[in-house]
Amino acid sequence: MARRRDKVKPVPRDAVLVDYADSESRASAEKELIHQVADHALTLQRAQDHGDYAGALKHIAGFKPFVARYFDDVMVMDDDVRIRDTRLQLMAGLRDLVAAIADISEIVPRIG
């Protein structure tokens, strides 16, 4: 696996999304996912810096229940443009965090 040179800036604890989660988010699944991303971004960045892609992927796999609950419980495309934009920002941040480790768009599940 080729090492990507572009770095993803970790989401700091005082980032806009964390502030949003703590003050305005109405959905607990949304709050949990935002905090998971914020809490683990630096760990993933360190794993990338040290070439520990297997460890990073295992760590990313830990997001699965939070992402699943988020999509079960949260309407990303909310009627309120500000809420929708914030939710899309969260999805873009999570995408960028994962893409810094691996391009998972090429993963094809086995059938049968």
C-alpha positions in Angstrom: 0.0 0.0 0.0 1.5 3.3 -1.0 1.9 5.9 1.7 -0.1 9.0 1.1 1.9 12.3 1.5 -1.1 14.6 2.1 -1.9 14.9 5.7 -5.4 15.2 7.2 -5.5 17.8 9.9 -6.8 16.2 13.1 -10.1 17.5 14.5 -9.1 19.3 17.7 -11.3 18.9 20.8 -12.5 22.5 20.5 -13.4 22.3 16.8 -16.6 23.7 15.4 -18.1 20.2 15.1 -17.4 19.4 18.8 -18.9 22.7 19.9 -21.9 21.9 17.7 -22.3 18.4 19.2 -22.1 19.8 22.7 -24.5 22.7 22.3 -26.8 22.3 19.4 -27.0 18.7 18.3 -30.3 17.1 19.0 -29.3 13.5 18.2 -27.2 11.4 20.5 -25.9 9.3 17.6 -24.6 12.5 16.0 -22.9 13.6 19.2 -21.3 10.2 19.7 -19.9 10.1 16.1 -18.6 13.6 16.3 -16.8 12.8 19.6 -15.4 9.5 18.2 -14.0 11.3 15.2 -12.5 14.1 17.3 -11.1 11.8 20.0 -9.4 9.4 17.6 -8.2 11.7 14.7 -4.8 12.3 16.3 -4.3 8.5 17.0 -5.0 7.8 13.3 -2.6 10.6 12.3 0.1 9.1 14.4 -0.5 5.6 13.0 -0.2 7.1 9.5 2.9 8.9 10.4 4.5 5.7 11.6 3.2 3.6 8.7 1.0 1.5 11.0 -1.7 1.1 8.4 -3.0 -2.2 9.8 -3.4 -0.7 13.3 -5.1 2.4 11.8 -7.5 0.2 9.8 -8.4 -1.7 13.0 -9.0 1.6 14.7 -11.2 2.8 11.8 -13.2 -0.4 12.1 -14.1 0.7 15.6 -16.1 3.6 14.1 -18.5 1.1 12.5 -21.2 1.0 15.2 -21.2 4.7 15.6 -21.5 5.3 11.8 -24.2 2.7 11.5 -26.2 4.3 14.4 -25.7 7.7 12.9 -27.2 6.7 9.6 -30.0 4.8 11.4 -30.9 7.8 13.7 -29.9 11.0 11.9 -31.4 12.6 8.8 -28.2 14.1 7.2 -30.2 16.1 4.6 -32.1 18.1 7.2 -34.5 20.8 6.0 -32.4 23.3 8.1 -29.5 24.3 5.8 -27.2 25.0 8.7 -27.8 21.6 10.3 -27.5 19.9 6.9 -24.2 21.7 6.2 -22.8 20.7 9.6 -23.8 17.1 9.0 -22.2 17.1 5.6 -19.1 18.6 7.1 -18.9 15.7 9.6 -19.3 13.1 6.7 -16.6 14.9 4.7 -14.3 15.0 7.7 -14.8 11.3 8.4 -14.2 10.5 4.7 -11.0 12.5 4.7 -9.8 10.8 7.9 -10.3 7.3 6.5 -9.0 8.2 3.0 -5.7 9.4 4.5 -5.1 5.8 5.5 -6.7 3.8 2.7 -8.9 4.2 -0.4 -11.8 2.1 0.7 -13.8 2.9 -2.4 -12.1 0.1 -4.2 -13.2 -2.6 -1.6 -15.6 -5.0 -3.2 -17.5 -7.4 -0.9 -17.4 -11.1 -1.7 -20.7 -12.5 -2.8 -21.5 -16.1 -2.1 
